[in-house]
Amino acid sequence: MSSDSLISALYVFALAAFVGYQVISRVPSLLHSPLMSATNAISGISLVGSLVTAGAHYSTLSTVLGFVAVVCATTNVVGGFVITDRMLRMFKRKPDADAKKQ
């Protein structure tokens, strides 16, 4: 990889990270659960793609990188579901509050 293409790739990465942070930080908290669900679906697609890459046996490097991608995508999917579950529990009524009203 030439130095010009590396600098371009780092520039795009930094710009994408900045724009992504700005977009996500302005999302109202009411929309976080649907947004996380969509993110989990995209992570599931990347998990399938990484499984295909790991199992294709193109070379040892592609198999190792595919395995790393499987581990990262699985962690992302599981973490997304844990966070979504925690956020949905915030919107449920507590049983103590219902008992006190009666």
C-alpha angles and dihedrals in degrees: 000000000000122000092246093055091044091053090047091050092049090048092052091046093051092046092048091049092050095046092045092052092048093049096046094045091058096052112110114243091243090065097048095091096054089043091052090049091055090047090052090053091052090048089052090055091051089049091056091048092050091049089054091048093048093048098044094081095212091149139331090262093054091048092051093045089046090053091050089049090051091052093047094046092047091050089049094050095046092045091049092053092047091051092045090051091050091049093049090051088058090064096050120097117246116241091230092061091053092049093051092053093058 
